[in-house]
Amino acid sequence: MITSDEFLIKLGVVMTDKEFIDRYCSHLNNEQLTAVRTIDGPVLLLAVPGSGKTTVLVNRLGYMLYVKGISPANILTLTYTVAATKDMARRFESIFGEESAETIEFRTINGICAKIISHYGRLIGKKSFDLITDEKISGKSLTDIYLKVMDEYPTESDIKNVRTLITYCKNMMLTKDEIKLRGEDEGIKLLDIYEKYNADLKSRSLMDYDDQMIYAYRMLKGSKELLDFYRDKYRYICVDEAQDTSKIQHMIISLLAGESGNLFMVGDEDQSIYGFRAAYPEALLNFEKEHKGAKVLVMDKNYRSNAKIVQCADLFIQKNFNRHKKHMSATREESFDITVVTMESRRAQYKYLLQVAGETGSQTAVLYRDNESILPLVDLLERESVPYRIKSADMAFFTHRVVVDVTNILKFALSPMDPELFMKVYFKFQTYLRKPDAEKMCYIADQKHTGILDAAEEIDINRNVLGNVRSLRTHFRNMAGENPAKALSRIDKYMGYGDYLRDNNIDDNKLFILEMLAKNESTIQGFLDRLEELRLILTEKEENYRAKFILSTIHSSKGLEYDNVILMDVINGVFPSKIIKNFKKATPQEKRDYEEERRIFYVGMTRAKERLTIFKYADEPSIFVGELIPKEKKAATKSKDGTRRKENALTKPTMLLKKKAQNPVTSGENIPNNLVMGERVFQPKYGEGIICDVTWDEDEIPTKFTVEFDDGRERKFMYPFAFTTGMKIID
């Protein structure tokens, strides 16, 4: 191990604080300099979007080496991904040179866990389990287990979902009861699958990446010798993107650092958007409790976005409760207004975006919550040969249960004698046809060479069921000659499949995307072929880095910035994915999920440097857009493609602030522009309480709301009347 003296002698560089700051950090502000110089003890650095956190972390490493004389062998820098590790190393090398970069250890948490497991194996003289690096191996195991447990063959999407759930369970260290409950929420026997999957891996001496962390943690907890070795080795631990770190990862880091060790964590709970991967922002909120003598530093200056974007985004994220009290401030001047473009319908956005793509002369990113949102636009861009770049396209849509169901239904309309297709879909139309009867129909149809639904006439079934089957047969016969858009509408509204989705609490947004794709095809077979073409296009498409029109999920855009950003599909049920109708009755998990949705929107807003545009749809409500739009200044315009829309420039981002009236009894200044469930209010007669329910009109303007007061009583009020008679929001 190289000592600090040996390192400095080797490089021939020893600096005073002033020399280092003058040479490397003259461009940093006071907050950034404080973070660079704060080396000892547990430190949490809260860094808002665009505040230069990576610059600070890299310069701080240099400060530790050249000013504090800390041996590089005693420093461990942890990042979230392998790509981030390489980027951090490149950044360090670009400032301090290749020789210095080679001495610093940059690792992912899984990387350090692999090192710990290997070390422990040498200590006890045993070989560790082999790590599964090929997802095909775990995928085969999960497929076999799913088939056995659920009694149906899983789609690729099903396996992806189960894999994500297992990762979540392991990273959050859930109990059996918690895993079982999670499975019930997802409609699968998760605990059974989880236990069988783990047993299968152990029987073959295998571990996945999540096991790797669990095993490393147990080894550190169980071996004082092992823990002492790594605590002595890594006396200084730096963690980037701490808000994306899971519970088990935080437990490993805390164990290595000790209660009051030299732990430097950089993150921002307002940017924690990976809940599905078990990101654990609570660790940042509890940092001072869990680490004695901890310091909390804040870098609140945004260098990325124009001031209007910064102000509006900051006011939006203030609505969350589980966060540190901080504000993001702008360093740039006010520039372009934030614009809300109101389309006549959600369907109209795709032609509008196609027009934008064809005319854009500067970098423009269309951001969305879910990958599927962009598929109708990709279809149009490909048809019109308009250049674009798409980041991290996900193929899960094409193998999602709903998409597979719909394509199977369409295929059966074209092949009414196919028993395999029929057995996959017969129970999804609410005909109440029993499986044995369905199998009999398949057998009779095969014997008589007739349509399977015709065979219902040959078996003894309930008259009502027979009537349902006859109706279904008529639908299929009519559907076979229809265009795909009409066929999809029939499947959703008249054949019972839409009811099946809603009865089973299955998201039906996939149907909307399919309908939009179907509009560009004239035959069912053409539509089925196009779906496969799109899947191949997205699978094989090479990134066109010269294209100025960029498509990306907000998750994939994290850490990036664009000149112009358009946020699309910000509608209730899609983004946010779920609405809390009654804040009082919401579960803690529902509240956590809703706050994460707000954080995702916040991250999307703060990707924009110059212009931010948000779509609103006349036929779809949006609680998030409703918070942003003031009630005045709405002017209808008409786009070049003939789409009627309203453009609403948010010239006053401070509209989200609750203005304090000098005379709250009579002044309209006290009336908030919108209401948010969970906000605290004061009412002269009843005291303080929280807004637990809000009713909005079609323009997302509140009409009435309910307050649960601190004494437990609930009262209903009319908006805005309640605020003209003394009620006010408590800031």
N, C-alpha and C positions, 0 to 999 in steps of 0.2 A: 504494500500500500504506500503510495506516495504521500509524504508529509507536506504540510503547507509551506515550510521553509524550502524543501526540495523543489516544490512546484515553482515558487517565486524565483529561486536561484536559476532554475532551468529556463524560465522565460525572461529573466533579467528585468522584471517589472515590479516595482513597489511604489505605490502612489499614496499621496495624502488624499483626504476627502476632497479638498479644493481642486487638486490636480485632476482627479477622476471626474468630478462634476463638470469642470471646465472643458475637459476633453470629450466626454461622452454624453453628458446630460444637460448641456446648456439650453436645449430646446424644451426641457420638461418644466411643467408648472410646479407650484409649491406642494400640491397634494401628491403629485407623482414623485417628487424628490423625497418627500417624507416616507413614502412607501419603499423607495430604493434604499433609504438609509436605515429603515427599521428591520433589524436582523434577528435580534434575540427574543426568545419566548414565542408563545402562540400569537399569531397575527392573522386577522381576517381582513382582506382588502375587498371592499364592495365596489365594483367597477361598473358604472352604467354603460349602455351601448355607446360605442364610438369614443371611449375615454382613454384608449391607448394602453390597455392592460398588458398586452403581450410585450410592448415596448418596455414597460416598467418591469415586468418579470425578468426579461432578458438582461436589462441593465442592472437589476438587483443581483443577478448571478455574478456579473462582472465585478460589482462592488464587493461582494462577499470574497471573491478571489483576490482582487488586487489591492483593496483597501483594508479589509478585515483579516486577510491572510488565512482564510479558511481553506483547508485542503479540499480539492475537488472530489477526492475519494469519500469525503464525509457529507457530500451533498447528493440528494436524490430529487430529481425533478419529474413529477408525474403529470401526464397529460391524458386526455380522454381516449384518443384514438392513435393508431400507428402513424397515420398521416399527420396528425397534430404534433406528434413526437418529432417526426422528420422536419416539419416546418419550424418548430422551435429550435432545433439544432442548427438549421440553416440560418435562422435569424441571428442566433448567437455567433455563429461563424462569420457572418457578414460584418459584425461589429468588432469582435475581438480576435478574429483570425482562426485559421484551421487548427493550429497547435493547441490553442486553448479549448476549442470545441471538442477535441478528441478526449479531453480529460473529464468532461462533465457527463454524468450519467442521466440520459433522458429515457424514460420508460413509460409504458402504459402500466396500469395497475395489474393487469394480467401478466405482464412481463415480469414484474417483481415477484408476483405470486409463483410463477414458474421457477424462479431462482430460489425462492424459499423452500418449495417442495423438493427440488433437486438436492438442496443442502440437507434437508431433514432426512432424506433417503440415505445419504452418505453417513449421517450420524447414527442411524439405527441399522444400517447395513441391508436395507431393502430397496427394491426397485419400485418407483412410483407407478401409478396407473398411467396408461398412455392417453395423451390428449387427442380428442377427436378434432381434427382440422378440416375434415371433409364432411360437409353437411349432408351428403348423400347417405352416410352411415347412420347418423342420428335420424335422418328423415325416413329411412327404411324401417328403423326400429319403431318410430312414432306411428308410421302408417300401419304396421302390423298390429300395434297395440290399440290404435284408434278403431280399427276394423273389429277387433275382438271386443272392445268395451262398448262401443257405440252401435255395433251391428250394422254399420253402413260404411261403404268405401269413402275415404276422405278425398276432398279436392286438394290441390296444391295450396289454395287459400286456407283451408281448414288446418293443414299441417303448419303453415306459417303462423296462424293464430295460436295454435297449441304451443308451438315453440316459444312464441313471445310470452305467453302466459306462464310457462315453466320458468323462463328467465326471470320474469317478474317475481314469481314465488320464491325462487332461490335468492335473488338479490335483496328482497325485502324480508327474508328470513321468516316467512309466514308459517303459522302453526297449521296442523291438519284441519282444524275447524275453519280457519281463515281460507285455506285453499279450497275446501269444500264449498264455502259460501261464494267464493270467487267463481267457481265452476257453475254454481246455480245461476249466478248473474249472467254467465255466458251461454247457458243452456247446454252444457256438456258435463260429463262425469270427470271433472278435472283431477280430483284427488286420486281416483282409480288409475287414470292415465299416468299421472305424476309418479305414483309409487311403482307402477309396473315399469315405467321408463327407467327410473333410478335403479331398480333391481336388475334390469337387463344390462345396464352399463356396468354395474359392479360385478355381475357374473362373468363379464368378459374383460375385467380389469381395465375399464375405460372411464374417462371423465370428460365432461364437456367444459367449456370455458367458465361457466357459472360454478361448477363443482370445484374448479381449480381455485377459485377465490375462497370458497367455503373450507376446502381442505387446508389451504394456507393459513387461514384464520385459526382453525382448530389446532394446527401444529404450533403456531406462535403462542396460543393460549396454554397449550399442554406442555411446552418445553421451555423452561426458563433459560436454558443454555442457548437455544435458538433465538429467543426473543432478545436476550442480552447482547448477542452477537450483532444483530441487525440494528438495535438501538445504538450500540457503540459505533457501528459503521456509518449509519445514516443519522448523523447528529443534526442535520438541517434538511428538512423536507419541504419542498415547494410543490403546490398542487394548482394546476390550471383548470379552468372550467369546473370549479368545485360544485356548482349548482347542478351539474349533470351527473355527478357521482352518486352511486346507489348506496343503500344502507349498509350492505356488507362491505363495500369499498371504504366507506367512511369508518367503519369499525376497524378495518385493517390499518388504515392510516393513523387513526387515533391510538391504536395499540403500538404501532411502531414509534410514534412521536412521544408517547407518554402523556401524562396529564398536563404537564407544564413544559413540554419540550419545545424545540425550535421548529414550529410548524407554521408555514406561510401558505394560506389558502386564498386563492383569487377566484372570485365568482360574483354572482348577482342573482338572488332568488327570483327577481322579476323576470329573468331570462331562462328560468327552468321550464323546459317544454318537453322533456322526455319522460313523462310519467309512465308511459306504457313500457319503458325500459327500466322502470323502478328508480328513476332519478329521485333524490331525497333532499329537497331544499330545506327541510326541517333542520338538517345538520348545520346549516348556516345560521338559522334562527336561534339554535341552541348553543352556538359556538362558545359564548362567554360562560355559560353554565358548565359546559363539559371540559373547559380548559382554564385552569387557574391563572389569573393575572393576564387574561387575554386582552389584546388591543384590537379595536375595530376601527379601521381606516376607511375613508370613503373618497372615491374619485367620481365626482358628479358632473364633470364637464364633458359635454358631447361635442366632438370636433368634426363629426360627420355630416349632420343634417342641418338644413336651414332652420332658423329659430322657430318658425311657425310649426314645423313638424315636431321639434323637440318639446315645445310647450304643450301641444295637444296630446302627444304620446305620454308625457309625464302626468298630465291631469287624468288621463284615461287609466293609467296603472295605479293611481292613488286609490281607486275603488277597491283594490284587494286589501284584505285584512292581514293575512299571514306574510308579512314582509317587514323589513327594517324601515324605519321612518327616514326617508331620504327623498330628495328631489333631483331630477336631472335638469341641468342648466345648459343653455346654448352658448357657444363661443362664436358662432357665425351670426351674421345679420339676418333679419327677416327677409325672405325672398318670395317665392311663389306661394300662393295660397294653397291649402289642401282643398281638393275638389271632390265633391260627391256627385257622381253622375247617376241619375235615376233613369233606368230603362223601363220601358213599358212592361217587360217581362224578363224573367231569367233567361228565356230562350233567345232573346234579342242580343245578349252579350257576345255571342260567338261571332256573328257577322261584324259587329262593331270592332271586336278585337282583331279580326282578320284585316279590316281596314287599317287599324292602327299599325299592325305588323307590316303592311305593305307600304306605309308612309313614313315609318319611324326613321329618323336620321340620327338619333342619339340612343345610347344604351337604355333600354326599357325592359323591366322585368315584370312579368305577370306572376303574382304570388297567390297561392291558394293553400287551404288546409289539407285537402286530400287529393291524392294523385288523380283519382277518377274525374275530378272537376274539369280537367284540361283536355280530356280525350276528344270531345266534339270539336274543339278548336284545332287539335292536332290533325284530325280528319280533314278539316277545311284547308289547313296550311299545306298538307300533303297534296290535296287535290289541285290546289292553285299554285303549287311549287314555290311557295313563299319561304325564304330562308328563316330558320329559327334554331335556337339551341335549347335543349331540354336537359335539366339536371336530375339525375337519379330517378328515371322513370321506373315505376313499380308495376310489375305485371300481375299483381294480386287480383286486380279487377277481373281479368279474363277467366280466372279460376274460382272466383267467389261463388258461393252457393247459389245466390240469386241469378247471376249471369249464366251459370251452368244449367239451372232450372229452366230459364227462359229459352236458351238455345236448344235444350232437349225438347221442350214443348213445341218449338217451331219445327224442329226436325221431325217430330212425331206427326205434325200436321202434313208434312210431305211424305212420310212413311208410316201410314196408319196400321201397318201389319207388323211393325217392329216390336217384339215383346220386351227387349232389353230397355228400350226407351220408355215404353208404357209403364213398366214396373218402377222406373225412376220417378215418374211424375203423377201417377194415378191418384195418389192420396193427397195431392196438393190443391185440389179443386173443391174440396168440401162436398163431395158426392156421397160420402160415408160408405164407400165401397170397401169391403173387407179384403185383406190380402189373399185369403184362400179363394175368394170369388174372382179376384183379379187374375190370379194364376190359372183358374179354370177357363177364364175368357181367353187367355193367351193360348192355352192348349187347344180349345175348340177352334179358334181362329186359324191356328196352324193346320189342324186337320181338314178344315173346310175351305182354306185359302180365302178367308174373308177378313175384313177389318176387325181389329180387336174389340172396338166399341160396339160393333154389330153383334158380336158374340154374347153380349149381355142379354139378348133376347132368348138365348138358348139355356140359360141357367135360372135356378130358382132363387130370386132375391126379392127383398122388400119392394113394394110398388113405388114408394117414394124414392128409393135408391135408383130403381130402374128409370124413373122419370128424370132424375138428375143426370144419369149416364146418357140418356137420349138427348138431353139438352146439351151436354158436353160434346156429343157426337156432332150435333148440328153446328156448334161453334167451330169445331175442328174442320169440318167440311167447308164452311164459309171462309175460315182463315186461310186455307190452302191457296185460294185465289186472290187474296188481298195483298196490298202493299205492306211492307213490314211495319211501318208506323201505325197503321190501322190495326194490324194483327197484335201489336204490343198493347195498344189501348184496350183491345178486346180481352187479352190475357189479364190485364190489371183490373179492369172495371167490371167485366161481365162473366168471366169464367171462374171467379173465386180465388185466383192466385193472390191478388192484392189483399184480400181479406185474410188469406193464409199467412201472409207476411206480417200483417198488423196483429193478428191473433197470437203469433209467436214472437212478437216484439222484435222483428227483423227489419233493419233499416231498408226502406224502399227507395232510397236515393239512386240506387243502381238502375232502377227502372227508368228514371228520368234521363240518365246518361244514355241508356240503350235507345230510348225513344228519339233523342237528339241525333244519335248516329244513324238510326233507321230512316230519318227524313231524307237522307241523301241517296237512298237505294230504292229501286222500284219493285224488286222481288225479294221474297224471303231467302232464297238461296244466295242471291247477291249480297244480302245483308250478312248472312252467316260467313260468306267468303271474305267480306270486308273486315269483319271482326278478327279473323285469322290474319289477314294482311296487316292490320294495325298492330296486332301483337308482335308480328315479325318485324315490322318497321321499328317499333320501340325497343325490341330486343337487340336488333342489329345496328341501329342508327349510331353513327359516329358523331361525337360532339363537334359542331361547327363553331369554333371559337371566334370566327370573324363575324358571325351573326350578331346583330345588335338587339334582336328581339329574343328575350330569354324567358323560358318557362321553368318554374321551380316551386316545389312545396316550400312553405315557410321553414319547416324543419331543415331542409337541405340548404336554405339560404342563410342559416345562422352563421354569424361570423363574417358574412359578405356584405357588400354595399353596391348600390346601383344608382345611376343618375336619376332615373324615373322609376317609380314603382306603382303598379296597379294591383289593388287587392280585390279579388273577385269571390263570388259565392259566400259573401258574409251574410248568411241568412240563418234564421233559427232552425235548428235541426241538422245543419251542415257545419256552420261556424258561427256561434258555438254549436257543438254537436248535440248538446242537451241543454234545455232551459230549466232553471229552478222556478217552478210555479209558486211555491210557498217556502220562503227561506226558513221559516220556523220549523217546518216539518222535514226539511232536507237533512239527509244523513251527513256525517262528517266527510265521507268519501265523495258524496255528491258536491259538497262545497269545495273540496280540494280539486275535483275535476273541473268545476266551473271556473275557479281561480286560474287553473292552468290554461283554460281556453282564453281567458283575458290576457294571460302572459304571451300566448302564441300570437294573438292579434297585435300586442305591443311590440313583439320582436319583428313582426311583419312591417309595422309602421316605421320602425327605426332602421330598416334596410335602405330607406330612401334618402338620397343626398339632396336633391333639388326639388323634385315634384313628387307628390303623393296623391294618387287618385283612388277613390273607393267607390265601388259599384253598389247601387241600391236598386231594388226591383219593386215596381208597383204592385206585383202580384205575390210578393213574398215579404213577410215581416222580418225585421232585424233589430234585435235589442241593442247590439253594439253600435250600429249605424245610428239608431235612434238616440243614443247618448251623445253622438257627435254633432248631429244636425240641429241648428237653432230653428225655432219655429217660423222665423221670418226669412226674407230674401230668397224665396223659391221662384225661379223663372223657367218656364218651359222653353225648350229649344228643339231644333230638329237637326238630326245628323245628316251627313251626306247620303247615307244608305236609306234615308227615309224613316229611320227609327225615331219616334218621339221620345224625348228624354228630358229630364230636368237636371240642370247643372247648378250645384249649390256650393259656392266658394265659402270655405270656412275662414272668413277674413279675421275672425276673432277667436283664436284657439282658447282664449280664457273663458269661453262660454261655459266650460265645464266647471268653472269655479262657482261656488255658492256665494253670491254677493251678500254682504251684511247690510241690512237696512237700518237707517237711523231710527225710523219709526215702523217696526215690524207689523203693527196693527193695520196700517193703511198703505204702506209703500209696496209697489210692485217689484222693487229691487230685491226683495227677499225671496221671490219666486224662483226656484231652481228650474233650469231648462229641461231637466229630466230627473227621474227617480231611479235609484238603484237599490234592489233588495239587499238588505244587510246594513244599509246606511243608518246611522243614529240620528234621531230627531229630538227636538224639544217642543213640547206643547204646553202652554201656560197652565191649563187646567189639570192635565194628567201627568206632567213631568217628562222624563226621558224614556225613550224606547227605540226599537229598531223597526224599519220597514220590512215586513215579512211577506207582503204580497202586493203586486201592482197589476193593474189592468190597463192595456194600451189600446188606442184606436188604430185604424189601418195605416195611419201615418207615423206610427210609433210615438205618439204623444200620449202621456198618461191621462187617464180619465178619473180613476179612483184608486185608492190604495189602503192597505191595512197596516196598522202599527201595533206591535206587541210591546206594551209598556213594561217597565222594570218590575212592576208589582204583579205581572202575570196577566193583566187584562188586555184584551184585543179590542181595538176601535177602528171603524172604517171612516175614511175621509174622502172628500171630493177634491180633485186637483183641477185648477190651482187654488180654489177657494180657501183650503185649509191654511195656505201660506199667506193669504191676505188678512187672516184673522189671528196671527200670532205664532203659528208653527214655523220652525226654522231647522235647517240642517245643521248638525253639530260638526264642525270641521275637525 
